[in-house]
Amino acid sequence: MSTGRTYVEPAKELPVYGEYDVIIVGGGAAGFAAAVAAARNGAKTLIIERFPFFGGTATAAIMPQINGFRNEREPDGLQTTRGIGEEVILRLKELGGLGITTHNKQKVYPTAPGQLSFSYGVDTEKLKYVMLKMVTEAGAEVLFHTYFCDVIREGRRVVGVIWENKSGRQAAYAKVIIDASGDGDVAIRAGAAYWQTVHDEAPRLIDILIYKVAGLPNEHHVHGAGVYSAPCLWGPKAGPINAVDARELTDAEIRTRLAVYEDLKARKAHDPQLADAEIVETGPMLGIRQTRFIEGLYKITAEDVLGGARFEDSMAMASKPIIHYYGYRRFLEHEGYEIPYRCMLPKDVDGMLVAGRCMSSDQPAFESWRSIGPCMCLGQAAGTSAALCARAGVEPKQVDIKALQRTLIEQGAEIGQGRRRE
Ligand SMILES: Cc1cc2nc3c(=O)[nH]c(=O)nc-3n(C[C@H](O)[C@H](O)[C@H](O)COP(=O)(O)OP(=O)(O)OC[C@H]3O[C@@H](n4cnc5c(N)ncnc54)[C@H](O)[C@@H]3O)c2cc1C
């Protein structure tokens, strides 16, 4: 929406907040893991995030189950999400932060490294704690309540970012920048090409307000419940909307938030177990599944997913079904496919990587790799690459891919390569 009038903003001299090896924009599943990986690999790292906690969709939209550690059905011999994603589960277990999921409704889940099951219900409060602890322990600098606004460019290379927060408008420089905003905010500001499906143009995943209820009978499991005694319900549907249009996003928040009590009332009519249920929380953010996808040096496709593709520049794996493959849940007939590093490289912008749900992909492939588990793997790969590039003084497009793969394998990630050599 716009009045048609414009205003020419006067140029401003901005204070430079700092100079870093790596800056990460956005602290969702991908950005959090990128910060941990970059800092653990010795990079002077800064992560900025608009909320005062990490997790993005997983915590701000109270999305209480982490999926995608291995194929949901046989053949499921390979745990494809390892490394930082696995560490998150092990730390949650120590805190009593794991629960049941909608997928495999067991009460006890395997938690030995390499033996994780497809899905875990998680306590999203404990997830916030675990993520913050891992980022700060790794030594990354954190700036919360900070909204990325623009890039600083030299030609086609991004060399810094500009943000707004309570201190005003500030700039910062980095050798490598990681866009983990979910929406490709940094890449798009830098002029990267992208694609996006809005409204009803084509099959896409829709956006949903998730809410948490109390007052269920003990150990009662309803659809969407993630954790015993703190279940979350997939509530009013917002979309499909264009969630990078501020007016549309706000209207969707208003619509779904006003519908939330009616939603629970309607469920009560069909589920006597919900008779005493009360809404105790809606997240600060509507659950946004998808917005923009950058055009990278490679676009991962449905054929790659279904065919169990292998890539020389593999940097992560995924194995989850495609949610709506021509209208049905398409399970994979193999243990997992590799994701090439080139998917994180915007083809027409340098100096940066894109990690998480806005990576270069077609729609069906995204519906497989988009889970929180694989997104953490993408973040780990991006953060590790950024640290190696900063150390070597090279562009992300020039990273020594063998060194990156070796480092990822040494640090516990599953990228398929080691297994291929067996
Ligand atoms: C309704 C719904 C159900 C889902 N179900 C499941 C499920 O059952 N299991 C599963 O594993 N996955 C599920 N997913 C998918 C999964 O949650 C996401 O794909 C994943 O969490 C995306 O992580 P991300 O880090 O790429 O992006 P995001 O989680 O979107 O993180 C982006 C981060 O960047 C920050 N940010 C954005 N813009 C800016 C800016 N300009 N300045 C500063 N910070 C910024 C945001 O605050 C956020 O923290 C679901 C998603 C939804 C919406």
The ligand as an SDF file (V2000), in Angstrom:
LIG
                    3D

 53 58  0  0  0  0  0  0  0  0999 V2000
    3.2550  -23.2100   10.7700 C   0  0  0  0  0  0  0  0  0  0  0  0
    4.6050  -23.8470   10.6390 C   0  0  0  0  0  0  0  0  0  0  0  0
    4.7570  -25.1770   10.9260 C   0  0  0  0  0  0  0  0  0  0  0  0
    6.0090  -25.7740   10.8190 C   0  0  0  0  0  0  0  0  0  0  0  0
    6.1690  -27.0810   11.2160 N   0  0  0  0  0  0  0  0  0  0  0  0
    7.4220  -27.5630   11.3820 C   0  0  0  0  0  0  0  0  0  0  0  0
    7.6300  -28.7750   12.0990 C   0  0  0  0  0  0  0  0  0  0  0  0
    6.6980  -29.4210   12.5690 O   0  0  0  0  0  0  0  0  0  0  0  0
    8.9240  -29.1880   12.2830 N   0  0  0  0  0  0  0  0  0  0  0  0
    9.9990  -28.5030   11.7620 C   0  0  0  0  0  0  0  0  0  0  0  0
   11.1550  -28.9290   11.9710 O   0  0  0  0  0  0  0  0  0  0  0  0
    9.8120  -27.3600   11.0560 N   0  0  0  0  0  0  0  0  0  0  0  0
    8.5670  -26.8690   10.8950 C   0  0  0  0  0  0  0  0  0  0  0  0
    8.3710  -25.6730   10.2550 N   0  0  0  0  0  0  0  0  0  0  0  0
    9.4640  -25.0760    9.4410 C   0  0  0  0  0  0  0  0  0  0  0  0
   10.5740  -24.4370   10.2570 C   0  0  0  0  0  0  0  0  0  0  0  0
   10.0690  -23.9220   11.4660 O   0  0  0  0  0  0  0  0  0  0  0  0
   11.2720  -23.3310    9.4630 C   0  0  0  0  0  0  0  0  0  0  0  0
   11.4660  -23.6730    8.1250 O   0  0  0  0  0  0  0  0  0  0  0  0
   12.6190  -22.9890   10.0820 C   0  0  0  0  0  0  0  0  0  0  0  0
   12.4680  -22.7430   11.4580 O   0  0  0  0  0  0  0  0  0  0  0  0
   13.2320  -21.7870    9.3680 C   0  0  0  0  0  0  0  0  0  0  0  0
   14.4020  -21.3710   10.0340 O   0  0  0  0  0  0  0  0  0  0  0  0
   15.2480  -20.1480    9.4740 P   0  0  0  0  0  0  0  0  0  0  0  0
   16.3370  -19.9030   10.4570 O   0  0  0  0  0  0  0  0  0  0  0  0
   15.6170  -20.3930    8.0630 O   0  0  0  0  0  0  0  0  0  0  0  0
   14.2320  -18.9130    9.4130 O   0  0  0  0  0  0  0  0  0  0  0  0
   13.4170  -18.1560   10.5590 P   0  0  0  0  0  0  0  0  0  0  0  0
   12.9930  -19.0830   11.6190 O   0  0  0  0  0  0  0  0  0  0  0  0
   12.3870  -17.3740    9.8370 O   0  0  0  0  0  0  0  0  0  0  0  0
   14.5030  -17.1780   11.2140 O   0  0  0  0  0  0  0  0  0  0  0  0
   14.8020  -15.9010   10.6920 C   0  0  0  0  0  0  0  0  0  0  0  0
   15.3010  -15.0290   11.8320 C   0  0  0  0  0  0  0  0  0  0  0  0
   15.7060  -13.7670   11.3080 O   0  0  0  0  0  0  0  0  0  0  0  0
   15.1450  -12.7220   12.0820 C   0  0  0  0  0  0  0  0  0  0  0  0
   14.9690  -11.5850   11.1680 N   0  0  0  0  0  0  0  0  0  0  0  0
   14.2310  -11.5450   10.0470 C   0  0  0  0  0  0  0  0  0  0  0  0
   14.3500  -10.3650    9.4260 N   0  0  0  0  0  0  0  0  0  0  0  0
   15.1890   -9.6300   10.1900 C   0  0  0  0  0  0  0  0  0  0  0  0
   15.7080   -8.2990   10.0820 C   0  0  0  0  0  0  0  0  0  0  0  0
   15.4080   -7.5150    9.0360 N   0  0  0  0  0  0  0  0  0  0  0  0
   16.5560   -7.8640   11.0600 N   0  0  0  0  0  0  0  0  0  0  0  0
   16.8850   -8.6550   12.1230 C   0  0  0  0  0  0  0  0  0  0  0  0
   16.4110   -9.9220   12.2740 N   0  0  0  0  0  0  0  0  0  0  0  0
   15.5950  -10.3970   11.3130 C   0  0  0  0  0  0  0  0  0  0  0  0
   13.8370  -13.2900   12.6100 C   0  0  0  0  0  0  0  0  0  0  0  0
   13.4000  -12.6310   13.7580 O   0  0  0  0  0  0  0  0  0  0  0  0
   14.2270  -14.7600   12.8710 C   0  0  0  0  0  0  0  0  0  0  0  0
   14.7560  -14.9290   14.1440 O   0  0  0  0  0  0  0  0  0  0  0  0
    7.1210  -25.0320   10.3620 C   0  0  0  0  0  0  0  0  0  0  0  0
    6.9680  -23.6790   10.0540 C   0  0  0  0  0  0  0  0  0  0  0  0
    5.7270  -23.0890   10.2220 C   0  0  0  0  0  0  0  0  0  0  0  0
    5.6060  -21.6220    9.9530 C   0  0  0  0  0  0  0  0  0  0  0  0
  1  2  1  0
  2  3  1  0
  2 52  2  0
  3  4  2  0
  4  5  1  0
  4 50  1  0
  5  6  2  0
  6  7  1  0
  6 13  1  0
  7  8  2  0
  7  9  1  0
  9 10  1  0
 10 11  2  0
 10 12  1  0
 12 13  2  0
 13 14  1  0
 14 15  1  0
 14 50  1  0
 15 16  1  0
 16 17  1  0
 16 18  1  0
 18 19  1  0
 18 20  1  0
 20 21  1  0
 20 22  1  0
 22 23  1  0
 23 24  1  0
 24 25  2  0
 24 26  1  0
 24 27  1  0
 27 28  1  0
 28 29  2  0
 28 30  1  0
 28 31  1  0
 31 32  1  0
 32 33  1  0
 33 34  1  0
 33 48  1  0
 34 35  1  0
 35 36  1  0
 35 46  1  0
 36 37  1  0
 36 45  1  0
 37 38  2  0
 38 39  1  0
 39 40  1  0
 39 45  2  0
 40 41  1  0
 40 42  2  0
 42 43  1  0
 43 44  2  0
 44 45  1  0
 46 47  1  0
 46 48  1  0
 48 49  1  0
 50 51  2  0
 51 52  1  0
 52 53  1  0
M  END
$$$$
